[in-house]
Amino acid sequence: MCDVNQTEVTEFLLLGFKGLYKYKCLLFILLFFSYLIILAGNLLIIVLVSTNHNLNIPMFFFLKHLAVADILSTTTIVPMMLTIILFDMMEVPVRSCIFHFHMVFIFGFGPIILLTIMSYDRYLAICSPMRYNSIMQPHVCFKMVLGSWFFNFVLSLEMIFVWQLEFCGNNTIDHFFCDFGVLLELTTSYTYLLTVVDSVISIIGGVIPFSLILISYLSIFFIIMTLSSTSGLLKAFSTCGSHLTTVCIYYGALAVIYMIPSNDRSLSTNKFLSLLYFVVTPMMNPIIYSLRNQEIRRTLQQMFSKY
């Protein structure tokens, strides 16, 4: 319950990029076209993988779902961001704000778990090629993807605690979405248990997947080092090069966001770091696979040659 001299908050006021209002037209255009590029690039991958039989292999099946996760994670953020830029600020009911963060939470973890599955796929392809086809059956790949989304849903049960938070007095959020850290700062409820749960979930959903990816690539590295032929080395590197580049971009963005103490960062820095993960990273994914992957390039050439 709020104190007598405090008013219960029913709406949050999202300020967005309040220090950049004089550049809002340029910022709106940049973000709008970035969003179009993200949608077009990832939809192109989804269409290519879904309609071409030569891309009907596990790696591209996972890539298609990674593209879906990128679209969903970006769509939870960018439309709201564009609305705030357009109208200088945005009023959001408290429950809607928490629900929005819930969606950001679920879809934000999506790419991380899928990248972990893809690293296992690359591990099998290089380290156990004789067992690859018997293990990576279509129904197994489908269960892996389904399991990744179920895993995200289980992690999001943390939101049960967030829904119980009370907010009194201050209702201003100096951000372009309902971020977890900001909600904790505004709430008048006891948050120790929630912060402990959040730390545990960060380890389960972030550190453990990264450790599994690291183990997969260390195993791949040791196998590659045993290859004597140059052609074998090049083939091995080309097999996992695109995925490794994507992993570096995703986890590089997460490392910048979470390894720099939040107390040492300004609000503007927090916003631009969030942009790095939710806008720049999903935009790079289709570009990386289009430029580095021969099968994708060949399929694109065949598609455009028809026209």
SERO-4910 file (N, C-alpha, C, O; in steps of 0.05 Angstrom, whole numbers):
BEGIN
 pado doro    nc1    nc2    nc3   cac1   cac2   cac3    cc1    cc2    cc3    oc1    oc2    oc3
  Met    A     17    -24      0      0      0      0     18     25      0     39     25     12
  Cys    A      8     46    -14     23     71    -15     19     87     11     -2     84     24
  Asp    A     39    103     18     36    120     41     14    141     37      5    145     14
  Val    A      7    154     59    -15    174     57     -8    197     38    -25    207     24
  Asn    A     18    205     39     27    228     22     36    219     -6     48    235    -20
  Gln    A     31    194    -13     39    184    -40     14    176    -56     -6    167    -44
  Thr    A     16    180    -82     -6    172   -100      1    146   -114     24    143   -124
  Glu    A    -17    128   -115    -12    103   -129    -10    108   -159    -27    122   -171
  Val    A     11     97   -171     16    101   -200     -2     83   -216     -2     58   -211
  Thr    A    -16     94   -235    -32     77   -253    -22     78   -281    -28     60   -298
  Glu    A     -5     98   -287      8    100   -314     37    108   -311     44    124   -293
  Phe    A     53     98   -329     81    107   -331     83    126   -355     69    123   -375
  Leu    A    102    145   -352    108    163   -373    135    157   -385    155    162   -372
  Leu    A    136    145   -409    161    138   -422    172    163   -437    158    174   -454
  Leu    A    196    171   -431    208    195   -442    224    190   -467    228    209   -483
  Gly    A    233    166   -472    248    160   -496    275    174   -496    289    175   -476
  Phe    A    281    186   -520    307    201   -523    302    230   -519    303    246   -538
  Lys    A    296    238   -494    287    266   -489    309    286   -495    303    309   -501
  Gly    A    334    278   -494    356    297   -500    362    300   -530    378    317   -538
  Leu    A    347    285   -546    352    286   -575    327    295   -591    324    288   -614
  Tyr    A    310    310   -578    285    318   -591    290    335   -616    274    333   -635
  Lys    A    311    351   -617    316    367   -640    326    350   -664    326    359   -687
  Tyr    A    334    325   -658    342    307   -679    322    285   -684    327    265   -697
  Lys    A    297    289   -674    278    267   -674    270    258   -702    264    234   -706
  Cys    A    270    276   -721    263    268   -748    284    249   -760    278    228   -771
  Leu    A    309    256   -755    331    239   -765    331    213   -750    334    191   -763
  Leu    A    327    213   -724    326    189   -708    303    171   -716    306    146   -718
  Phe    A    280    183   -721    256    168   -730    262    154   -756    255    130   -759
  Ile    A    273    168   -775    279    157   -802    299    134   -800    295    114   -812
  Leu    A    320    138   -784    341    118   -781    329     92   -769    334     70   -779
  Leu    A    314     95   -748    302     72   -735    281     58   -752    278     34   -753
  Phe    A    265     75   -766    244     64   -783    256     47   -805    247     25   -810
  Phe    A    277     58   -819    289     42   -841    305     19   -830    307     -2   -843
  Ser    A    317     21   -806    330     -2   -794    310    -24   -789    316    -48   -793
  Tyr    A    287    -17   -779    266    -37   -774    257    -50   -800    252    -74   -800
  Leu    A    254    -34   -821    247    -46   -847    268    -65   -857    262    -86   -868
  Ile    A    293    -58   -853    315    -76   -861    315   -102   -845    319   -123   -856
  Ile    A    309   -100   -819    307   -123   -802    285   -142   -811    289   -166   -814
  Leu    A    261   -130   -816    239   -145   -826    244   -158   -853    240   -182   -857
  Ala    A    255   -142   -872    259   -152   -899    281   -174   -899    277   -195   -911
  Gly    A    303   -169   -885    325   -188   -885    317   -215   -872    323   -236   -883
  Asn    A    304   -213   -849    297   -238   -835    274   -252   -848    273   -277   -848
  Leu    A    255   -237   -859    233   -250   -875    244   -264   -900    234   -285   -908
  Leu    A    264   -252   -912    277   -264   -935    289   -291   -928    286   -310   -943
  Ile    A    303   -292   -905    314   -318   -896    292   -338   -891    295   -361   -899
  Ile    A    271   -330   -878    248   -348   -872    237   -359   -898    231   -383   -900
  Val    A    232   -341   -918    221   -350   -944    240   -368   -958    232   -389   -969
  Leu    A    266   -361   -959    285   -377   -973    287   -406   -962    286   -425   -977
  Val    A    289   -407   -935    292   -433   -923    266   -450   -925    267   -474   -928
  Ser    A    243   -436   -925    217   -451   -926    211   -461   -954    195   -480   -957
  Thr    A    221   -448   -975    213   -454  -1002    234   -468  -1019    229   -476  -1041
  Asn    A    259   -471  -1009    280   -483  -1024    289   -509  -1012    297   -510   -988
  His    A    288   -531  -1027    294   -557  -1017    324   -560  -1011    332   -575   -993
  Asn    A    341   -545  -1025    370   -547  -1020    378   -535   -993    400   -539   -984
  Leu    A    360   -520   -981    365   -509   -954    350   -524   -932    348   -515   -910
  Asn    A    340   -547   -940    325   -564   -921    343   -581   -904    342   -606   -905
  Ile    A    360   -568   -888    378   -581   -870    376   -568   -843    366   -546   -841
  Pro    A    384   -582   -821    380   -572   -794    391   -543   -790    377   -527   -777
  Met    A    415   -538   -800    427   -511   -795    409   -489   -804    405   -469   -790
  Phe    A    397   -492   -828    380   -471   -839    352   -472   -826    338   -451   -825
  Phe    A    344   -495   -816    319   -496   -801    321   -479   -776    303   -464   -769
  Phe    A    344   -482   -762    348   -466   -738    352   -436   -745    343   -419   -731
  Leu    A    365   -431   -768    369   -404   -776    342   -390   -782    338   -367   -776
  Lys    A    323   -405   -793    297   -394   -798    283   -386   -772    271   -364   -771
  His    A    285   -402   -752    273   -396   -726    288   -374   -712    276   -358   -697
  Leu    A    314   -372   -717    329   -349   -706    319   -323   -719    317   -302   -705
  Ala    A    313   -324   -745    302   -300   -758    275   -293   -747    269   -269   -743
  Val    A    258   -313   -741    232   -308   -728    236   -295   -701    222   -276   -694
  Ala    A    255   -305   -685    260   -294   -658    270   -265   -661    263   -248   -645
  Asp    A    287   -259   -681    297   -232   -685    274   -213   -691    272   -191   -681
  Ile    A    256   -222   -708    233   -205   -716    215   -200   -691    207   -177   -687
  Leu    A    210   -220   -675    193   -217   -652    206   -199   -631    192   -182   -620
  Ser    A    232   -203   -625    245   -187   -605    246   -158   -613    243   -140   -597
  Thr    A    251   -153   -639    253   -125   -649    225   -112   -649    222    -88   -643
  Thr    A    205   -128   -657    178   -117   -659    166   -109   -631    149    -92   -630
  Thr    A    176   -122   -610    167   -114   -583    178    -87   -575    167    -74   -557
  Ile    A    200    -78   -588    213    -54   -580    209    -30   -599    201     -8   -591
  Val    A    215    -35   -625    217    -12   -644    191      3   -648    192     28   -647
  Pro    A    168    -10   -652    143      6   -656    137     25   -633    129     48   -637
  Met    A    142     15   -608    138     33   -585    158     56   -585    151     79   -579
  Met    A    183     49   -592    204     70   -594    197     91   -614    201    115   -609
  Leu    A    187     83   -637    180    102   -658    156    120   -649    156    144   -656
  Thr    A    137    108   -635    115    123   -625    124    145   -605    114    167   -606
  Ile    A    142    137   -587    153    156   -568    168    179   -581    164    202   -574
  Ile    A    184    172   -601    199    193   -616    179    212   -630    184    236   -631
  Leu    A    158    200   -642    139    216   -657    124    236   -640    119    259   -647
  Phe    A    116    227   -616    100    243   -598    115    254   -574    103    265   -555
  Asp    A    142    251   -575    160    262   -554    158    246   -528    178    245   -513
  Met    A    137    233   -522    134    216   -498    110    198   -501     95    201   -521
  Met    A    106    180   -483     83    161   -485     74    153   -458     90    145   -441
  Glu    A     47    154   -454     35    144   -429     27    115   -432     13    108   -451
  Val    A     35     98   -413     29     70   -414     19     61   -387     31     66   -367
  Pro    A     -5     48   -386    -15     37   -361      5     18   -348     20      4   -362
  Val    A      6     17   -322     26      1   -308     25    -28   -316     46    -40   -322
  Arg    A      1    -40   -317     -2    -68   -325      7    -73   -354     19    -93   -360
  Ser    A      1    -54   -371     10    -56   -399     40    -55   -401     53    -68   -417
  Cys    A     52    -38   -384     81    -35   -384     95    -61   -375    114    -70   -387
  Ile    A     84    -73   -354     95    -98   -344     91   -120   -365    109   -137   -369
  Phe    A     68   -121   -378     63   -141   -398     82   -137   -421     92   -156   -433
  His    A     88   -112   -428    107   -106   -450    134   -117   -443    148   -129   -459
  Phe    A    143   -112   -418    169   -123   -409    169   -153   -410    189   -166   -416
  His    A    146   -165   -403    143   -194   -404    149   -205   -432    164   -224   -436
  Met    A    138   -191   -453    143   -199   -480    173   -195   -488    185   -211   -502
  Val    A    184   -172   -479    212   -167   -484    230   -189   -472    249   -198   -484
  Phe    A    222   -198   -448    237   -218   -434    236   -245   -449    257   -257   -454
  Ile    A    212   -253   -458    209   -279   -472    224   -278   -498    240   -296   -504
  Phe    A    219   -258   -515    231   -257   -541    260   -250   -541    275   -256   -559
  Gly    A    269   -235   -519    297   -228   -517    315   -252   -512    338   -252   -521
  Phe    A    304   -272   -498    320   -296   -493    319   -315   -517    336   -334   -519
  Gly    A    300   -311   -535    297   -330   -558    322   -334   -574    330   -358   -577
  Pro    A    335   -313   -583    360   -317   -600    382   -332   -584    397   -347   -596
  Ile    A    384   -327   -558    406   -338   -543    404   -369   -542    424   -383   -547
  Ile    A    380   -379   -536    377   -408   -535    379   -421   -562    391   -442   -565
  Leu    A    369   -408   -583    372   -418   -610    401   -419   -619    409   -438   -632
  Leu    A    416   -399   -612    445   -399   -618    460   -422   -604    479   -433   -615
  Thr    A    450   -428   -580    462   -451   -566    456   -477   -580    474   -494   -583
  Ile    A    432   -480   -590    424   -504   -605    440   -506   -631    450   -527   -639
  Met    A    444   -483   -644    459   -482   -669    488   -489   -665    501   -501   -682
  Ser    A    499   -482   -641    527   -489   -635    530   -520   -632    550   -531   -640
  Tyr    A    509   -532   -620    509   -561   -618    507   -574   -645    520   -595   -651
  Asp    A    491   -562   -663    489   -572   -690    516   -571   -704    523   -590   -718
  Arg    A    530   -548   -701    557   -546   -714    577   -565   -701    594   -575   -715
  Tyr    A    574   -570   -675    592   -589   -662    589   -617   -673    608   -630   -679
  Leu    A    564   -625   -677    559   -652   -688    568   -654   -717    580   -674   -725
  Ala    A    564   -632   -733    571   -633   -761    601   -636   -765    610   -648   -784
  Ile    A    617   -624   -747    646   -625   -750    659   -647   -734    677   -660   -743
  Cys    A    650   -650   -709    663   -670   -691    652   -698   -694    666   -717   -688
  Ser    A    627   -701   -702    615   -728   -704    598   -729   -730    574   -734   -729
  Pro    A    611   -725   -753    596   -725   -778    582   -751   -785    561   -751   -799
  Met    A    592   -774   -775    580   -800   -781    554   -803   -766    536   -818   -775
  Arg    A    551   -790   -743    527   -792   -727    507   -769   -732    485   -769   -722
  Tyr    A    516   -749   -748    500   -725   -751    472   -730   -762    452   -722   -749
  Asn    A    469   -744   -784    443   -749   -796    425   -766   -778    400   -762   -778
  Ser    A    436   -784   -763    420   -801   -746    410   -786   -722    388   -792   -711
  Ile    A    425   -766   -713    417   -750   -689    398   -727   -697    377   -723   -685
  Met    A    406   -712   -717    392   -688   -724    369   -694   -744    368   -683   -766
  Gln    A    351   -711   -735    327   -717   -751    308   -693   -750    308   -678   -730
  Pro    A    291   -690   -770    272   -667   -770    255   -665   -745    251   -643   -735
  His    A    245   -688   -735    228   -686   -711    245   -678   -686    234   -665   -668
  Val    A    271   -685   -686    288   -677   -664    293   -647   -665    293   -633   -644
  Cys    A    298   -637   -689    303   -608   -693    278   -592   -684    280   -571   -671
  Phe    A    255   -602   -692    230   -588   -684    226   -588   -654    219   -567   -643
  Lys    A    232   -610   -641    230   -611   -611    250   -593   -598    244   -581   -577
  Met    A    274   -590   -610    294   -571   -599    284   -543   -600    286   -528   -580
  Val    A    273   -535   -623    262   -507   -625    239   -503   -607    237   -482   -593
  Leu    A    221   -523   -606    198   -521   -588    207   -519   -559    196   -504   -543
  Gly    A    228   -535   -552    239   -535   -525    251   -508   -518    250   -499   -495
  Ser    A    263   -495   -538    276   -469   -533    255   -448   -525    259   -432   -507
  Trp    A    232   -448   -539    211   -429   -533    198   -436   -506    190   -418   -491
  Phe    A    195   -462   -500    185   -470   -474    204   -462   -451    195   -453   -430
  Phe    A    229   -464   -457    250   -456   -437    247   -426   -432    249   -417   -409
  Asn    A    243   -410   -453    240   -381   -450    215   -375   -433    216   -358   -415
  Phe    A    194   -390   -438    169   -386   -423    173   -393   -393    164   -378   -376
  Val    A    188   -414   -387    193   -422   -359    210   -400   -346    204   -392   -323
  Leu    A    230   -390   -360    246   -368   -348    229   -344   -342    234   -329   -323
  Ser    A    210   -339   -360    193   -315   -357    174   -316   -333    161   -297   -327
  Leu    A    173   -339   -320    156   -342   -296    166   -323   -273    152   -318   -254
  Glu    A    190   -313   -277    200   -292   -259    180   -268   -258    178   -254   -238
  Met    A    165   -264   -280    147   -242   -282    124   -244   -261    111   -224   -256
  Ile    A    120   -267   -249    100   -270   -228    107   -250   -205     89   -238   -193
  Phe    A    133   -247   -199    141   -229   -179    138   -200   -187    131   -183   -171
  Val    A    144   -195   -213    142   -167   -223    113   -158   -222    108   -134   -216
  Trp    A     94   -176   -228     65   -168   -228     56   -160   -200     36   -146   -197
  Gln    A     71   -169   -179     63   -162   -152     74   -135   -142     67   -126   -120
  Leu    A     91   -122   -158    103    -97   -150     82    -75   -148     64    -73   -164
  Glu    A     87    -57   -129     70    -33   -126     87     -9   -133    111     -8   -128
  Phe    A     74     11   -145     88     36   -153     73     60   -142     49     63   -146
  Cys    A     87     77   -128     76    100   -115     93    125   -121    117    123   -122
  Gly    A     80    148   -125     95    173   -129    105    176   -157     90    183   -175
  Asn    A    131    172   -161    144    177   -187    134    157   -208    134    133   -203
  Asn    A    126    167   -231    117    150   -253    132    154   -279    123    146   -300
  Thr    A    155    168   -277    171    175   -301    192    154   -307    208    147   -289
  Ile    A    192    143   -331    212    124   -340    229    137   -362    219    142   -384
  Asp    A    254    143   -356    271    155   -376    284    134   -394    308    129   -393
  His    A    267    121   -410    276    100   -428    255     98   -450    234    111   -449
  Phe    A    260     80   -470    241     77   -492    225     51   -490    210     45   -507
  Phe    A    229     36   -468    213     13   -462    214      7   -432    230     19   -418
  Cys    A    196    -11   -423    194    -16   -395    216    -36   -386    212    -60   -386
  Asp    A    239    -25   -380    262    -41   -373    260    -51   -344    249    -38   -327
  Phe    A    271    -74   -339    270    -87   -313    283    -70   -292    272    -65   -270
  Gly    A    307    -59   -298    321    -43   -278    306    -18   -270    306    -10   -247
  Val    A    293     -6   -290    278     19   -284    254     12   -267    248     27   -248
  Leu    A    240    -10   -272    217    -18   -256    225    -23   -227    211    -16   -208
  Leu    A    249    -35   -223    259    -40   -196    264    -13   -182    260    -11   -158
  Glu    A    275      6   -196    281     32   -184    255     47   -176    255     61   -156
  Leu    A    234     44   -191    209     59   -186    191     46   -165    176     59   -152
  Thr    A    194     20   -161    175      6   -143    180     13   -114    203     18   -106
  Thr    A    159     13    -99    162     17    -70    160    -10    -55    160    -11    -30
  Ser    A    158    -32    -70    156    -59    -58    184    -69    -50    204    -59    -59
  Tyr    A    184    -90    -34    208   -104    -26    218   -121    -50    203   -137    -60
  Thr    A    243   -116    -58    252   -128    -83    276   -148    -80    287   -157   -100
  Tyr    A    284   -153    -55    308   -170    -52    304   -198    -64    321   -207    -79
  Leu    A    281   -210    -59    276   -237    -70    275   -236   -100    285   -254   -114
  Leu    A    263   -215   -112    262   -213   -141    290   -210   -153    295   -221   -174
  Thr    A    307   -194   -140    334   -191   -151    350   -217   -150    366   -223   -168
  Val    A    345   -233   -129    359   -259   -126    349   -278   -149    365   -291   -162
  Val    A    322   -279   -153    311   -295   -174    321   -287   -201    328   -303   -218
  Asp    A    323   -260   -205    333   -250   -231    362   -258   -236    369   -264   -258
  Ser    A    378   -258   -215    406   -266   -217    408   -295   -225    425   -303   -241
  Val    A    392   -312   -212    392   -341   -218    384   -345   -247    396   -361   -261
  Ile    A    363   -332   -256    353   -335   -283    373   -325   -303    376   -336   -325
  Ser    A    388   -303   -297    408   -293   -315    430   -314   -319    442   -317   -340
  Ile    A    437   -328   -297    457   -350   -299    446   -373   -316    460   -383   -334
  Ile    A    421   -381   -311    410   -403   -326    406   -396   -355    412   -412   -373
  Gly    A    395   -372   -360    389   -364   -387    411   -351   -403    409   -348   -427
  Gly    A    432   -343   -389    454   -329   -403    481   -342   -401    494   -349   -421
  Val    A    490   -347   -376    516   -358   -371    519   -387   -380    538   -394   -393
  Ile    A    499   -403   -373    500   -432   -380    499   -436   -410    515   -451   -421
  Pro    A    480   -422   -425    481   -425   -454    508   -416   -466    518   -429   -485
  Phe    A    519   -394   -456    546   -385   -466    567   -406   -460    584   -411   -477
  Ser    A    566   -419   -437    586   -440   -430    583   -463   -449    603   -475   -458
  Leu    A    558   -471   -456    554   -493   -475    565   -486   -502    576   -503   -516
  Ile    A    560   -461   -511    571   -453   -537    601   -453   -537    614   -462   -556
  Leu    A    613   -444   -515    642   -443   -512    653   -472   -513    674   -476   -526
  Ile    A    641   -490   -499    650   -518   -499    648   -530   -527    666   -544   -536
  Ser    A    626   -524   -541    622   -534   -569    645   -524   -587    656   -539   -602
  Tyr    A    651   -498   -585    671   -487   -603    700   -494   -595    717   -495   -612
  Leu    A    705   -499   -570    731   -509   -562    735   -537   -573    757   -544   -583
  Ser    A    714   -554   -572    716   -581   -584    720   -579   -614    736   -594   -625
  Ile    A    705   -561   -627    708   -557   -656    737   -548   -662    749   -557   -682
  Phe    A    747   -529   -646    775   -519   -651    795   -541   -649    813   -542   -666
  Phe    A    793   -558   -629    813   -580   -626    811   -600   -649    831   -610   -658
  Ile    A    787   -605   -658    783   -623   -681    796   -610   -706    809   -624   -722
  Ile    A    790   -584   -710    801   -570   -734    831   -571   -734    844   -574   -755
  Met    A    843   -568   -710    873   -567   -709    885   -594   -716    909   -595   -721
  Thr    A    870   -615   -715    881   -641   -722    880   -646   -753    892   -665   -762
  Leu    A    865   -629   -767    863   -632   -796    889   -623   -809    900   -602   -803
  Ser    A    899   -640   -827    924   -634   -840    921   -618   -867    938   -603   -874
  Ser    A    899   -623   -881    895   -611   -907    883   -583   -904    867   -577   -887
  Thr    A    892   -565   -922    882   -537   -922    853   -536   -930    838   -521   -919
  Ser    A    845   -554   -949    817   -554   -958    799   -563   -935    776   -552   -932
  Gly    A    808   -581   -918    792   -590   -895    789   -568   -875    767   -565   -863
  Leu    A    810   -553   -870    809   -530   -852    789   -509   -861    772   -500   -846
  Leu    A    791   -503   -887    774   -482   -899    745   -491   -898    727   -475   -892
  Lys    A    740   -517   -904    712   -527   -903    701   -526   -875    678   -519   -871
  Ala    A    717   -533   -855    709   -533   -827    702   -504   -818    682   -499   -805
  Phe    A    720   -485   -825    715   -458   -817    690   -446   -831    675   -431   -819
  Ser    A    686   -453   -857    663   -443   -871    637   -455   -860    616   -442   -861
  Thr    A    639   -479   -849    616   -492   -837    605   -478   -813    581   -476   -809
  Cys    A    623   -467   -796    614   -454   -771    620   -424   -770    614   -411   -750
  Gly    A    631   -413   -792    639   -385   -792    617   -366   -787    619   -347   -771
  Ser    A    594   -370   -802    571   -351   -800    559   -352   -772    553   -331   -760
  His    A    557   -377   -761    545   -379   -734    563   -367   -713    553   -354   -695
  Leu    A    589   -371   -716    608   -361   -696    608   -330   -696    609   -317   -675
  Thr    A    606   -319   -720    604   -289   -723    579   -279   -709    580   -259   -695
  Thr    A    557   -292   -714    531   -284   -701    533   -286   -671    523   -268   -657
  Val    A    544   -308   -661    548   -312   -632    564   -289   -620    557   -278   -599
  Cys    A    586   -281   -634    603   -260   -624    588   -233   -622    592   -218   -604
  Ile    A    571   -228   -642    556   -203   -642    535   -203   -620    533   -183   -605
  Tyr    A    520   -225   -617    499   -226   -596    512   -224   -568    504   -207   -552
  Tyr    A    531   -241   -563    543   -241   -536    561   -217   -532    565   -208   -509
  Gly    A    572   -206   -553    587   -181   -550    569   -159   -541    576   -143   -523
  Ala    A    545   -157   -552    525   -137   -544    517   -142   -515    515   -123   -499
  Leu    A    511   -167   -508    503   -173   -480    525   -167   -460    520   -158   -438
  Ala    A    550   -173   -468    573   -167   -450    576   -138   -445    581   -129   -422
  Val    A    572   -121   -466    574    -92   -462    552    -82   -444    556    -65   -427
  Ile    A    528    -94   -447    505    -85   -431    508    -93   -402    503    -77   -384
  Tyr    A    516   -118   -396    514   -128   -369    541   -129   -354    541   -130   -330
  Met    A    564   -127   -369    589   -128   -355    598   -100   -345    614    -98   -326
  Ile    A    588    -79   -358    593    -52   -348    573    -46   -326    549    -47   -331
  Pro    A    582    -40   -301    563    -35   -280    544    -13   -287    552      8   -297
  Ser    A    518    -17   -281    498      2   -288    502     29   -274    494     50   -285
  Asn    A    514     28   -250    519     53   -236    539     71   -249    540     95   -245
  Asp    A    556     58   -266    577     73   -280    568     83   -308    584     96   -322
  Arg    A    543     78   -315    533     86   -341    512    107   -338    496    108   -319
  Ser    A    511    125   -358    490    145   -358    465    133   -370    466    111   -381
  Leu    A    442    147   -367    417    137   -378    419    135   -408    408    117   -420
  Ser    A    432    155   -421    435    154   -450    451    130   -459    445    118   -479
  Thr    A    472    123   -444    488     99   -450    471     74   -449    473     57   -466
  Asn    A    454     72   -428    437     49   -425    418     46   -449    414     24   -459
  Lys    A    408     68   -459    389     68   -481    403     58   -507    393     41   -521
  Phe    A    427     69   -512    441     62   -536    452     33   -535    454     20   -556
  Leu    A    458     23   -511    466     -5   -509    443    -23   -514    446    -44   -526
  Ser    A    419    -15   -506    395    -31   -512    389    -31   -542    381    -51   -553
  Leu    A    394     -8   -555    391     -6   -584    410    -26   -598    403    -38   -618
  Leu    A    434    -28   -587    454    -46   -598    444    -75   -599    447    -89   -619
  Tyr    A    430    -84   -578    421   -111   -576    395   -115   -592    392   -135   -606
  Phe    A    376    -97   -589    349   -101   -601    346    -91   -629    327    -99   -643
  Val    A    365    -75   -639    362    -64   -667    386    -72   -684    383    -84   -705
  Val    A    410    -66   -675    434    -70   -691    439   -100   -695    444   -109   -718
  Thr    A    438   -116   -673    444   -144   -675    424   -160   -694    434   -175   -711
  Pro    A    398   -156   -691    380   -170   -710    383   -161   -739    377   -176   -757
  Met    A    393   -136   -743    397   -127   -770    422   -140   -782    424   -144   -807
  Met    A    442   -147   -766    467   -159   -775    464   -188   -783    478   -198   -800
  Asn    A    446   -202   -769    443   -231   -773    438   -239   -802    453   -255   -812
  Pro    A    418   -228   -816    414   -236   -844    437   -227   -862    443   -241   -882
  Ile    A    449   -205   -856    472   -195   -872    495   -215   -870    508   -222   -890
  Ile    A    501   -224   -845    523   -243   -841    518   -269   -857    536   -278   -871
  Tyr    A    494   -280   -855    489   -305   -868    487   -302   -898    493   -321   -913
  Ser    A    479   -278   -908    478   -273   -937    506   -271   -949    510   -280   -971
  Leu    A    524   -259   -933    551   -254   -944    569   -277   -940    586   -283   -957
  Arg    A    566   -292   -918    586   -313   -911    577   -341   -919    594   -358   -922
  Asn    A    552   -345   -923    543   -373   -928    538   -377   -957    523   -363   -970
  Gln    A    552   -397   -968    551   -403   -997    523   -412  -1006    514   -404  -1027
  Glu    A    511   -428   -990    484   -439   -997    464   -416   -999    447   -416  -1018
  Ile    A    465   -398   -980    446   -375   -980    452   -357  -1004    433   -349  -1018
  Arg    A    477   -352  -1010    484   -335  -1033    476   -348  -1059    465   -335  -1077
  Arg    A    480   -375  -1061    473   -389  -1085    443   -389  -1089    433   -385  -1112
  Thr    A    428   -392  -1068    398   -392  -1070    388   -364  -1077    369   -362  -1093
  Leu    A    401   -344  -1066    393   -316  -1073    398   -310  -1103    382   -298  -1116
  Gln    A    421   -320  -1113    428   -316  -1141    408   -330  -1159    400   -319  -1179
  Gln    A    401   -355  -1151    381   -370  -1167    354   -356  -1167    340   -356  -1187
  Met    A    346   -345  -1144    320   -332  -1142    320   -306  -1159    300   -302  -1174
  Phe    A    341   -290  -1158    341   -265  -1173    346   -270  -1203    338   -254  -1220
  Ser    A    359   -292  -1210    364   -298  -1238    338   -304  -1253    336   -302  -1277
  Lys    A    317   -313  -1238    291   -319  -1250    277   -293  -1260    260   -294  -1277
  Tyr    A    286   -271  -1248    273   -246  -1255    291   -229  -1273    283   -207  -1281
***
